[in-house]
Amino acid sequence: MRRHRRWWLAVATILIGVSGCATGEEWATWKQHPTHFASGDHLSFSMRNREGSAARVTRNDIGKSRDEGWWGKPITVSQEQILER
Protein backbone atom coordinates (compact mmCIF):
# COMPACT_ATOMS: atom_id res chain seq x y z
CA MET A 1 0.00 0.00 0.00
CA ARG A 2 2.81 2.38 0.88
CA ARG A 3 4.47 1.79 -2.50
CA HIS A 4 1.17 2.62 -4.24
CA ARG A 5 0.92 5.95 -2.39
CA ARG A 6 4.47 6.89 -3.33
CA TRP A 7 3.73 6.19 -6.98
CA TRP A 8 0.65 8.43 -6.92
CA LEU A 9 2.56 11.14 -5.07
CA ALA A 10 5.29 11.05 -7.73
CA VAL A 11 2.71 11.26 -10.54
CA ALA A 12 0.87 14.14 -8.84
CA THR A 13 4.14 16.02 -8.29
CA ILE A 14 5.10 15.67 -11.94
CA LEU A 15 1.66 16.80 -13.14
CA ILE A 16 1.68 19.83 -10.87
CA GLY A 17 5.23 20.73 -11.97
CA VAL A 18 4.47 20.36 -15.66
CA SER A 19 1.19 22.25 -15.49
CA GLY A 20 3.03 25.36 -14.30
CA CYS A 21 5.24 25.46 -17.39
CA ALA A 22 2.68 26.76 -19.92
CA THR A 23 1.33 30.28 -20.16
CA GLY A 24 -2.39 31.00 -20.43
CA GLU A 25 -1.93 31.72 -24.14
CA GLU A 26 -0.16 28.38 -24.68
CA TRP A 27 -2.92 26.48 -22.85
CA ALA A 28 -5.54 28.21 -25.01
CA THR A 29 -3.67 27.18 -28.17
CA TRP A 30 -3.31 23.58 -27.00
CA LYS A 31 -7.00 23.36 -26.09
CA GLN A 32 -7.90 24.29 -29.69
CA HIS A 33 -5.94 21.35 -31.17
CA PRO A 34 -6.26 17.59 -30.60
CA THR A 35 -2.46 17.06 -30.67
CA HIS A 36 0.64 19.02 -29.74
CA PHE A 37 1.93 19.03 -33.35
CA ALA A 38 0.06 19.06 -36.65
CA SER A 39 2.37 16.43 -38.19
CA GLY A 40 5.77 14.82 -38.00
CA ASP A 41 7.13 17.65 -40.13
CA HIS A 42 5.77 20.16 -37.61
CA LEU A 43 7.45 18.26 -34.76
CA SER A 44 10.74 18.09 -36.66
CA PHE A 45 10.61 21.81 -37.42
CA SER A 46 9.86 22.67 -33.78
CA MET A 47 12.70 20.50 -32.46
CA ARG A 48 15.10 22.07 -34.97
CA ASN A 49 14.01 25.60 -34.00
CA ARG A 50 13.90 25.63 -30.23
CA GLU A 51 13.64 28.92 -28.40
CA GLY A 52 17.03 30.56 -27.99
CA SER A 53 18.59 28.92 -31.04
CA ALA A 54 19.12 30.45 -34.46
CA ALA A 55 16.08 29.77 -36.65
CA ARG A 56 16.57 27.44 -39.61
CA VAL A 57 13.64 27.82 -41.99
CA THR A 58 13.40 26.46 -45.52
CA ARG A 59 10.92 27.29 -48.27
CA ASN A 60 9.67 23.72 -47.89
CA ASP A 61 8.93 24.43 -44.17
CA ILE A 62 6.89 27.48 -45.13
CA GLY A 63 4.84 25.49 -47.64
CA LYS A 64 4.23 22.62 -45.22
CA SER A 65 3.21 24.99 -42.41
CA ARG A 66 0.65 26.60 -44.68
CA ASP A 67 -0.65 23.29 -46.11
CA GLU A 68 -0.80 21.46 -42.76
CA GLY A 69 -2.02 24.41 -40.67
CA TRP A 70 0.81 24.46 -38.12
CA TRP A 71 0.15 26.37 -34.90
CA GLY A 72 2.17 27.74 -32.00
CA LYS A 73 4.54 30.62 -31.53
CA PRO A 74 5.54 31.94 -34.97
CA ILE A 75 9.17 32.18 -36.02
CA THR A 76 9.98 35.34 -37.90
CA VAL A 77 12.88 35.43 -40.35
CA SER A 78 13.77 37.81 -43.15
CA GLN A 79 13.72 36.71 -46.81
CA GLU A 80 17.53 36.47 -46.81
CA GLN A 81 17.48 34.03 -43.88
CA ILE A 82 15.24 31.46 -45.60
CA LEU A 83 17.33 28.48 -46.65
CA GLU A 84 16.84 26.88 -50.05
CA ARG A 85 17.09 23.31 -48.68
N, C-alpha and C positions, 0 to 999 in steps of 0.2 A: 504494500500500500504506500509506503514511504517513497519508494522508487517512482511510483505513478505520480505522486504529488510533485516530485522534483521535475519530472518530465513536463508536466503542465505549467509549472512555474517558469521553466526555461522557455517554453513556447510563448507564454504570455509576455515575458520580458522581451523577447525578440520582436513580437508583434507591436508592443508599445514603442520600442526603440525605432523600428522601421516606420511606423505611422507618423512619427515626428519629423521625418526627413523631407516630406513633400510640402510645397506651399499650397495655399488654397486654390490658386490658379492651376497648379499641376493636378490637384485632385479633381477639379472641374473638368479638365481635359481628359483625364483617365476615365471618368464616369461616362463620358460621351462615346467611348470606344470599347468594343468587346475585348480587345487585346492591347498589350503595351506597344506593339509595333504593327504596322500595316502589312509587312511582309518580311521575308528574310533579307531582301535588299535594304529595307528600311533599318533593320537591326544592324546589318553590316555597316551601313553609312553612319549610324549613331555611335557604334563602337569605334569607328575610325575617326570620328570628329567629337571626341569628348570635350567637355568644357575645360578651358585652360590650354588646349592644344591648338596648334595652327590648323585651320580648316583646310581640308582637301576635298574639293568639290569638282566633279566632272560634268560635262554636258549630259552624259548618260544618267547621272544622279538626278539632275534637274528634270529630265524627261520622266524618269521613273517616279519621282516624287509627285509630279503633276498627274500622271496616269493612275497611280495607286492611291492617291489622296493621303500622303504622309501627314502626320500631325506632330505637334510638340513645339519646342522653342526653335524658331527659325535661325538659320545660319546665314549671315549676310557677307557676301564677298563681292569684290568689284569684278568687272568683265575680265580684266587682265589676270585675275587670280584663278579663273576657271580653267582646270586642266583639260587637255584634249582627251586623255585616256583615263 
